[in-house]
Every structure is written in C-alpha cells, then in structure tokens.
Amino acid sequence: MQTPSQPGARRLRLHDFITSRWLVGGYLVLLTGLFWVPDGSLYTKFYYAFLAAPSLLAILLAPAQMKSVLRDPVILSFLAFSLWLLISMSWSRADDGVGSLAKRPLYVFMLFVGCALIAIKREELLLKALRLGAAIGALAALINVAWFLHNAAPGARLIGTGALRNPLLTSHVLGFLCAYWIAAWLSRSERRDWLPAVMALPLLAALLTTGSRTPLMGLTLTCFWMLLMSGQRAVYLIAALPLVASATYLVAPEIILQRGTSFRPELWSDAWRQAGEHLWFGAGYNSKFEFDIQGMRYLLHDPHNVELAVLLELGLIGLGLWTIMYIFALHRCLRLRALPQFQIASALLIYGLCAGLTEGGNYLSRPNESWFLIWIPLALLGALSIRHRQAQA
C-alpha cells in the first residue's frame, strides 16, 4: 500500500536530480556548446532542453524556492527591465513576430532561475561547473589555434569550430573564459597557483588570432577593476600589461597599428542623433536602424555599443532600468569583495560591461555569444547573491 509520503519523496528525488545533475550539465553545455555544437539553432535547442526546461520543472516541483529568486535585486530589476521591453513592443518597428520576441526575456529569466537553483542546492556545484567549462574552453582554444595556424590563409582571422560564426563573436566567448582564469589567479581560488596562467595562455593566443581588439580592452579594464577586488596581485598584473602589449605588437602588429577606430566615433554620433528622435521611450524593442557612415561602403545596422542599443530601442526609461540592474550587481560585488567567488563574478561582469562598450548591440536574444558578455555573468552573480543571503539568514 502506498503511503502519503511516497509521492513527496519521489518529487524530492526528482528535484534533487534536476538541480544537482540536469541543470549542472545544462550550464556546462551553455558554457562550452558553441565550440562543439554544429550550429547556433541546435545550440539554442540544447539550452531549452538542458537548462530552460529543467529550470521550469524544478520550480513546479518546489515553487517555494521562487521566493528566494524573486527577492534578489538584480533579478527584480531585470524583470522590471523586461516589462518595459514588452510594453515597448506596442510601438516597435520590429520585423519579427511579437510572440517570438516576447519569449526572449523568459529565456534569460530561466538562466537566472537555473543558476540560482544550482547555487541553492550547493554553491560548489555551480562554481565547479564554471571552472570545468573554462577548462574545456581553454582546451578548445588550444585546438582552434593549432588548426588555424596550420590551415589558415595569410591575413585570415580565427573563427573557430562548432557554432561560432565570425571572429568578433568568437572573441566574446574567448574573452569571457580568459577573464575567468585571470580572476581565478587574482582571487587565489586555485590550489595550484600556476594553473590559471596555463589555462589563460591558449585563450589569449586565440583572442589574438581573432584580430579583435574589443576583448583586449575589456581584459585590460577588468585588471584595473580587480585592484578594488583583490589588491596587490592585480598590481602585478597591471605592471605586466606593457609586456603583454609589446608581445601583441610583435605577434600581431595589425591589431594595434591598423583599422584605427573602425568608424566607431562616427557610428556613435549617428546613433545618438537617432536616439534623440525618440529619447524617452525609444523606437521599441528590436526596431531596425540604419547608420550611413561616410567612408563606409555599406550601411550598418548595429550601434556596436550595448548601452546605445538599449537607448535606441527602449529610450532613457529603458536605459535607466538597465543601469539600475548593473548598479545593484556592482554594489553587491563591492560589498562582498573579500569572497573569492564574488571576485570572480565581478571580473566576468566588468569584462562583459567593458567589452559591450564597443560591441554587442544584440543585448537580448536567444542564447548566443552575446550572452557571455551580459546574461551569463549577471546570472552567476545573482545566484551567488541568493545563496549568500540564505547562508546569512
């Protein structure tokens, strides 16, 4: 005869499996899948199957855990931002269907929920999955660089394997992983002090072969940020920056000497002009823009700046909500800067924020390379904050 406690016990075992196995595997797929999944569409489907769906199922099994998730200021500010984004679709000039676009905030929210559930179960699981993903990324970078040096034509730029599509987007992923290993060394979170340096080297080499300057700027600014977070070790790293710049000049001088400002000032000037036409409310989420820059042979459709993209589409109101989300996140990092896990999370957050100053206009999309600049760092920080708040209660 079945006792009343048996269904509850099965539900508990299923929830335990989801949070300690299924979601952890999904997080690892999210971090590494672009290197080995054949195309972006399949990568997105993997995200639905291994992270979004189990997150929803886990919440249905234990709805009380949503209380912890919905108390986090970063997540609450994201929900407020998403609400304004959905409202803006009523006047948007978007080409895509409303139903398809309205799902995108939900995809990101499921990432917040999934990371939070892993951390609530056991914070170490989330951090170990992040570490393993960064290690697999370093190995993938080494393989990609070796293949590139053996097969690439003169003047070519590294794109990479799997679902990676172009050098610039590839550099978002590589820069995120490189920032992780730099932060791991600065935070002294590794038992073997030499390991982060060994892991960072192939990622840095791969970044150089992409020919993108955005991640190099992001990593440099991240090192300066880490002066606030980790102290003396960051001084050593900043002192080594001239040596890194010299090595970059010797290995790939075109990164420093060629391409100038890539028309960024002209592009941003035109973006500001167009933003002024609908300053407070924006043109609506996913509206299309054209930037006709003198000297370029084709029209641009991306302002190459995350905050400018938010301003163009969602106006000052949307940009204000976006800023509040980052203010909460950075405030949390600074308050808990003595903890290694928050030092690492803050480094990833700052890297993405700085890299987004010159790239990454697609700020809310299905899972792709831009998530490594914005949503993966924010979800990590939100999860760590929720777990810390629970531990202090």
N, C-alpha and C positions, 0 to 999 in steps of 0.2 A: 504493500500500500504506500502510495506516495505521500510524503509528509509535506506540510506547507512550506517548509524551509528549503526544499529541493529546488524549486524554480528560482528562488533567490540566490541559492548557491551557484546554480548554472549561470545565472546572469552575472554574478560576481566574477566567475572564472572567465567568461567571455570578455567582460570589461577589462580584466587583468591581461588577457591575451592581446586585446586591441592596443592598450596603452603601452605595454612593455615589449611587444613584438611587431605587430602590424604597423603601427604608427612610426616606430623607430625605423623599420625597413623603408617605409614611405618617405621619411625625412632623408634617409640616405640616398634614395632614388632621386629625390629633388635636388640634392647637392651634387650628385655625380652623373645623373642621367644624360645631360647634354653631351657628355663625352662618348657615350656608347649607344644611346637610343638612336635609331636611324634617321628620324625626322622630328620636327617640332610638334606635329599633330599627335604623334604617338607619345611623345614626352608629356603632353598635356593630358592625354588619356591615362597614362601611368599615374599622374598626380591625382586625378579623380579617383582612381581605383585604390591607390595605396595611401593617400593622405586625406583627401576631402571626404570620401565615403566613410572610412573608419572613424573619422572625427565626428561626423554626424551620428553614426551608430553609437559611439561611446557616450555621446551626450544624451541620446534617447534612453540608454541603459542606466545612466546616472545623471539625471537632469540637475541635481543639486550642485554639481560641480560648476555649472554655468554661473552660479553666484560669484564664485571667485574670479572667473574670467571677466565678468561684466563689472567688477569693481576696479579693474585696472585703468588708470587714467589714459594710458596710451591707446588701449583698445576702445575705450569710450570716445576719445577724440577721433579715432578712425571711423567709428560708427557715425559720429556727427558729420564728419567729412563726407562719408558715403551717402548720408541722407541728402546733403546739399547737392552732391553729384547727381543723384537720382532726380531731384527736383529740377536741376538744370537741363535734363533731357527733354523737358517740355518745350524748351525753345532752342534746342540744339540743331546744328546744321549737319548732323551725322548722317552718313550713308548707310551704316549698319542698322539692323533692326533693333528696336527698343528692348525686346526680350533678351536678345543675345548680350547687349551691353549691360543690362541690369543685373546679369548674373556675375559680372566681374567682381564687384565688391564682396559677393558671397564667397568666391574662390579664395580671396585674400583672407576673409574672416575665418574660413576653415583652416587656413595655415596658422593663424593666431590660436585658434582653439586646439588644433593638433599639437602644436609645440607646448602649449600650456598644460595639456593633459599628460604629456610625457613628463614634463617637469614636476607636476603634482605627484605623479606616481613615483618618480625617482629622478632627481635633477641630474645625477651622474649619467643616466641613460642618454639624455639629450646632449650633454657635453661630449660623451664618448662617441656618439653618432656624428657630431660635428667634427670631432678630431679625426675619426676614421674617414669621413667624407673628404676632409682636407688632405689626408694622406693619399687617398685614391686619386684625388685631383693632381697632386704632385707627381704621382707615377704617370698619369695620363699626359701631363705636361711634358715629362721627360720623353715619352714615346712620340708625342706630336713633334717636339723639337727635332728628335733624331730623324724621324721620317721627313720632316720639312728640309732639313739640311742636306739630306741625301737626294731628294727628288725635286725640290723647288727650282723654278727658273730664276735667273738673275732679276732682281727687283721685285720679286713676289713677296707677299705678306702672308703670314700664317693665318689660316682659318681654323683648322682643327678637324677632328673626326666627329662622327655622330651627327647630332642635330645642330651643331654650331654652323652659323650661316655666313658670317663675314668677320674680318679681323677686329673691327671695333667692338662688336657684340661679344666676340670671344674674349676680348681683353677685360670685359666686365666680370666674367666668371673667374678668370685667372687672377685678376687684381684682388677680388674678394678672398680667394684662397690664400694668396700671398700675404694679405693683411692679417689673416688668421694666424699664420705661422710667425709673423713678426710680433703680433700681440702675445702669442704663447711664450715667446722668448722673453719679452719685456715683463710679462706678469709672473715669470718663474713658475709656470704651471706644469712644466715638463720635468720628469725625473732626470732625463738625460739632456743636459743643457745644450748639447751640440745638435740635437735632433731638429729643432725648428729651423736652424740655419741650413741644414742639409735639405730639408723639405722646401724651403723658400727658394733655393737656388734654381731648380728647374722651372719653377713658376716665373721667376724673374726673367730667366732666359726666354721662356715662351712669350712673356709680355713684350720683350724687345723685338722678337721676330714678328709680332703682330704689327709693329710700326706705330702703335697708338701711344699718344702722349698723355691721354686722359688718366689712365691708371697710375702712371708715374707721378703725376701731380697729386693724385689722391693719396698715394702712399707717402709722399713727402709731407703733406699736410697732416696725415694721420700720425706720423712720427712726432710732429710738433705738439699735437693734441696729447700724445702719451706722456709728454712732460708733466701734465697735470695729473695723469693717472698712475704712472709708475715711477716717476722720479729719475734717479741717477742713470738707470740703464738707458733711458731714452736720450740722455745727453750723449752717451757713447754712439748711439745710432745716428743722431743728428750730426755729430762730428765726422761720421763716416760718409755723409751724403756727398761731399765734394769728390771723394774717391769713387763713389758709385757713378756720379755724373761724368767723371773722366773716363771710367771704363765704358760707359754708354757711348761716349763720343768716339772711343777707339773701335768699339764693336759695330755700332750703327750710327755714324755721324749724321745721317739724314734725319734722324728723329729730332735732333737738336737744331740743325742748321737749315733744314728745308721745310717747306709748307707754311712757314710764317704763322699767322694767326688763323689760317684756314677760314677767312672771311667771318669769323665769329663776331667781331665788333659790329660789322655792317648788318649781319643777321639779327643780332640782339636789338640793334637800333630800330630795325623794321618791325620786330616783334613787339617792342614797347609801343611803337606808333599804333599798331593794330590793336593792342590790348587797350589803349586809351579810348578806342571807339565803343567799348562796352566794359568800362573799367570795373564797376561794382559787381555785376552779375556774370560777366563773361559771355562768350558766344555759345556756351553749352558743351557738355561733355562729348568728346570725340568729334567736335567740329573740325572741318578741314580748313587749312590755311595754306596760302602760297606766299613765298618770300622770293621776290625777284631782286637778286643781289647783283649789282654792277660788277662785271668781270667774270661772273659765272655763266657757263654755257647752258645751264638748265635751272628750272625752278626748284626751290627747296620747300619741303612741307613740314619740317621738324625744326623747332627753335634751338635744338641742341642745348637745352637747359631745362631741368625738371621744373624748377620753380616758375620759369617763364611759361612753360606749357600749362601748368596749373592756373596761372594768372590769365592766360589767353582763353582757356576753356571755362573756368569757374570764377573768374574775377577776383577782386580783393577779398570778398567774403570767403571764397574757397581757399585762397592763399592764406588767409588768416587762420582758418581751421587746420590747414596743413602745417603751418608754423607752430600752432599750439601743440599738435601731436609731437613734433620734434622737441619743443621746449620741455614737455613732460618727460620725454625719453632721455634727453641730455641731463636734465635735473636729477633724474634717478641715477644715472651713471656717476655723476659727480658726488652725490650723497653716499654712494656705496663703492667709491673708487678704491677702497682698501681691499676689496674682494677680487681675486683673480678672474672669476667668471664675468664680472661686470667690466673689468678692464678689457677683456677680450671682446665682449659685446659692444662696448663703446668704440673700440677700434674699428670694428666692422661697420658700425653705424656712421662714424665720421668718414671712413673711406667712401661709403656709398654717397653720403651727402656731398662730399667734395668732388667726387667723380661726376656726380649729377650736375655740377655747375657748367660743364662743357659738353655733356652728352646725356642721353637717357630721357628724351622727351615723352616717351610712351610710359607714363607713370602708373597706369592702372590697366593691366592687360591680363590675358591668360598667362599661365606660367611660362616664362621665357627668361632670357639673360638679364632683363631689367630688374627682375625680382631680386637678383643678387646685390643690387645697389640700394633697394628700398625695403621690400617687404620681408625678406629673409632676416636681415639684421633687426628690424623692428619686432618681428615675431619672436626672435630669440630673446631680445631684451624684455619683452612683455612676459614671456614665460618665466624667465629668471626672477623678474619682479614679483610675479604672483607667488612663486614658490618661497621667496624670501619673506614675503608678507605673511604667508601661512606659518613659516617657521618661527616668526617673531610673535605670533598671536598667542 
